[in-house]
């Protein structure tokens, strides 16, 4: 569109600039499938985790139905 600003974001893995275009880029916010899979592998191997408390044996699941 006329007057629209082109947005460029950095790939979270390799920091390469990626044009934010949902119609053309399949792996946003990543620059490639390779970077996307590297990130997925880091989560799967628990190199990256979301902060939270430790669950001890015997603790009940707060989301479990009773």
JOGIKA-V558854 format. One record per backbone hydrogen bond with DSSP energy under -0.5 kcal/mol. NH is the residue of the N-H (numbers start at 1). CO is the residue of the C=O. Records with the same first field share a line. If there is no record, write none. Layout:
BEGIN
NH->CO + CO
END
This chain:
BEGIN
4->1
7->5
9->18
11->16
15->11
18->9
20->7
21->19
24->21
25->21
26->24
30->27
36->32
37->33
38->34
39->35
40->36
41->37
42->38
43->39
44->40
45->41
46->43
47->42
48->42
56->54
59->56
62->60
64->61
END
